[in-house]
């Protein structure tokens, strides 16, 4: 009624209050309670929080497993390999080169072992590649490898900014003792791939590295003997290290969202991958159970209020029919009384 009419509309994720003669008003963040408020809370708070936690878990699994996997060796060496992750600037320091896991790179080094066709170590030991995280670039890394390898291994950067390594005919190579994290950050000798630097959707893209998937001999289950360079076939030391990751404490974050505000500051936690997963599962279960119980309680209250209302003001068909019959009988009795009175009066007049 009145001069203005109002209706709700939904556009581009926002609930708007439309009025004649006035601009539409976004009232999304002011809606509380009811189905609409509940749906908005689920959309803007519950789902984003769990999604962010799931991506945090996937990201941690990718990094931690890959970090351990790069320390080991499979049952055979590589003749060529291309990294899973590329830099956006091959001339920039690795720690600021656009890698998904660039923040994980630290000062350190890694070893490249070169083997001849008989499986013997070439030279007196491994190539030792030193990394200064905020100085060494991918181009510098490539130059260092090429200078030390003497033609037995060739390093280059492909068109996608990924490190490529290939051996000369009759030679193979393997890796060990990476203390810098650069191999995992570049996706060299890793078990998982998966990244999404723009939206952090790691859970969506995590998958087994095609290099490992296509050739199980590259699963780095064992480790290289650091004194002899021998690849320990049948050794499962590296696999045990990966299994123990489930119970090793690492630094992670829990995420929370608020409607109208968005992401709140992350909550740092020191936890294990196993505990983080169980906490996430438990939180989802508790939230679901809480919503179910709240709904059941609300339904009980609503039913009770409806019964109270019906007792006070509702119409009973049976009761009203009984009243109608009672009123009919009363009317019939009154009509009979009047009719009888008329007849008596008429009789008296006739007698006169």
N, C-alpha and C positions, 0 to 999 in steps of 0.2 A: 504494500500500500504506500501512498505518498508519492512524491515527485520522482524519487529514485528507485531503481530496481537493481538487485545485486545477484550475481551468480558466480560460481567458482569455475575456473578453467585450469587446465594443466598444460604447460608449455615449456619445453626445454628443461625438464626436470624440476620445474617450480610450480607451486600451486598459487594461482593468482585470484584476487578478489576483483571482479569486474563491476564497474558501476557506470550508469549512464551519465555522461557529462564530466567524467573524471578519468584520470589515467589509471591503468591497471596497477594494483598494488600486490607485490610479492609477499604472501603471508606464510610461506613455507615454514620458516623458523619459529613462528608463533603458534603453530598448531600443536596442541598437546592432548593426549588421551584419545580415546575412540579408535576405530579401525584405521582411519587416515593417519592419525598421530603414530600409531603402532607401526604401520607400513613405512612411514618416513624414518622412524627410529631404526628399523631393520635395514633400510636402504643406506642411510647416512652414517650409522654408528656401528651396528652389529656386524654386518657383512664386511665393510672395509677393514675393521679391526682384525677379524679372523683371517681375511685375505692377506693383510700385511704380515701377520704372524706366520701364515703358511709360506709366504714368499721368503720371509726371513729364515725359516727352517730349510727351505730348498736351497737358498743361497749358501747357507752354512754347510749343508751336505756337499754341494758342488765343490766348494773351496777346500774343506777339510779332507775329503776323500782324495781330491786331485793333488793336494799338497803331499799326502803320504804316497800316492801312486807314483809321483814323479821321482821318488827316492829309490824306486825299485826297478826290476827288470823282468821281462818274460823269459820264455825259453829260447828266444832268438833275438838278435840285434836288428836294428832298423837299416834299411838301405835308403829310405827317404821318409820324411815326415813334414807335415805342414801344421802350424799352430791353429787352434780353434778360435783364438781371439786376435783381432787386429788393432793396431794403433791408428789414431787419426793423424798423427804427426810423427814420422819415423825419426825426425831430427830432435824431438823434444826428449827431456829426461823421462825415463820409463815411468816414474812415479806421477808424471803429469802428461802422459802421452795419449790419453783417451781409452786406455784399457778398462774393462769392466771391473777388474780386481786390482787396479793400480795402487790402491791404498794399502794393499797387503804386501807390496814389494818392500824389502828392507835391504840394507847393506849386507853383502855376503858373497857367496861364490857357489859354483856348481862344477861338477866334473863331466867331461865327455870322454868315454873310453872308445878307442878305435881298434877294430879287430881285422886281421887278414883273413884270407880264405880258409885257413886252417883253424881259425878261432883263437889265434894267439894275439896278445896285446901288441899293438904297433908302438914302438918307442919304449921309453923307460917308464912310462906311466900315463895317467890321463891328462887331457887338456884341462887346465884350471882357468875358468872364466870368472873374473872378478866383477862384481856389480856394486856401483855406487848409486843408490836408488834415485837421488835427486840430481845426478850428473849424467850417468850412463844412458845413452839413447839406444834405440833399436839399431840404428845405423852403426853406432860405435860397437855394439855387441856383435853385429855381423862382421865388421872389420876385424875384431879381435879373434873370432873363431877362424876366419879365413887365414889370418896371419899365423895362427898356431897349428892349424891342421895340415899345412904344407901340401894342399891339393888332394889329400885323402878324403876330406869333407868340404863341401861347398855350401856356404850360407848365403841367403839372399832374402829380400823383402818382396812379397808378391804385390799385386795391384790392390789387394784389400788390406794391406798393412800387416800381413801375417808373416811370421818367421818361417822360412823354408830351409830345410837341411837335406842334403843328398850326398851319398858317398860315391867314391870312384868305384869302377868295376872291381869286384872281388873283395870289397871292404864292407864292413858293417860298423855300427856304432850304438852305444847305449849311454845312459845317464846315471849319475849317483850323487848323493850328498849335496843336495841343493839347500843351502841355508838362507838364500835370498828370497825364495818364493817366486822367482821370475819365470821358471818353467811352468808352474801352475797358472800364473797370470797370463802367460802367452798361449797356454793350451797345448804344451808340448809334453808328450808321454803322460797324458791324463786319462782318467776313466770316464768322466762325465763331460758333456758340453751343456751349454744352457746359459743364456744371459738375456737381459732386457734392460739396458741402462737407462732408457727413457722413462719407463713406467714401473720398473722393479718387479716385473711379473716373472720371476725366476721359476715358480712352480709350473707355469704353463710350458716352458721351453726346456726343462731339464730332460736329458736323454743320454744314453750311453754313447760314448765317442765312437763314431763309425770306424775309426782305425782299429779299435778293440773289438767292436761288434763283427767286423769282417774277418778278423784274424785273431783267434783266441790266444795265439802264441805271444801276443803283445800285452796280455794281462800281466801286470807287474806284481807277481806273487812273491818273488824272491828278491834278494839283494846281491849286489856285486861285492865280492871280497875286496875291501879297500886296499889291501896290501898286495894282492896278486892280480886284481882285475878279472878274476874268474867269475863267470855267471853261474850262480848256484842253482842249477836245474833241480826242481823238486823241493827247493827250499820255500817255506811258506811264511817266512819272517815278516815280509811286508804285508801280507794278508792279515796276519795277526795284529799288526799295528793299525790297520784299517778297522778291524773288528773292535779293537779297544777304543776307537773314537766314540763309540756309543756311550762310553762311561767316563770319558775325559772331559773335564770342565773347560768350557770356552766362553768367551764374552759374546752375548747376543742381546737383542732388544725385544721387548714386548711393545705393541702399538695399540693406541686407543684413539677413537674418533668421537667428535662431538658435533651434533647437528648445528649448523650455523657457523661453526668454527673450523671444522675439518680436522686434520691430523693434529693431535696434541704432541708435546715433546715425548720422544720414545723413552721407555723405561728400561734402563740397562740392567741386565741380569747375568750372573755367572752361573752357568748351568751346563748340563750335558745334552747332547742331541736327543737321547732317550727321554730324559726328564722334560725337555722342552715339548716334545711331541705329546707326552702323557698329560702335561699341563694344558696344552691346547685342546686335546680330546676331552679332558675333564671339564674345561671351561665351557665348551660347546654343549656337553651333556647337561651340566648344571643349568645353563641358560635355557635350554630346551625344556628341562623338567620344571624350572621356575615358571616359565610362561604357561606350561600346561596346567600346573597347580593354580596359578593365578586365574586362568580362564575358568577352571572348574569352580573355584571359590566364588568368582563373579557370577557364574551361572546360578549357583545356589542362592546368592543374595538376590539376584533378579527374580528367580522363581518365588522366593519368599515374599518379596515386595508385591509381585503380581497377585499372589494369593491374598495378601492383606488388602490390596486394592479391591479385589473381587468381593471379599467379605464385606467391605464397607459400601461399595457403590455399584457393584456389578448387578446386572439384571438376571434373575433366575426364571427361566421359561415356565417351569412347573409352578413356582410360586405366583407368577403373574396370571397364569391360567386359572389357578384356584381363586385368585382375587376377582377375576372377571366373572367367574361362575357365581361367586358370592354376591357381587354387585348386581348380576342379572336376577338372582333370586330376590334380593332386596327390592329391586325395581318392580319385579312381578308382584311382590307382596304389597308394595305401596299402590301399584296400579289397581290391584284387586280391592284394596281398602277403599280407594276413591270410587271405583265402580260400584261397590256395595253401598257406599254412602249415597251415591246418586240414585240408586234404585230405592233405597229407604226414603229419601226425600221425595221422590216421585210418588211412591206409594202413599205417603202421608198427604200429599197434595190431592191425590185422587180420592182419598177418604173424605176430605173436606168437601 
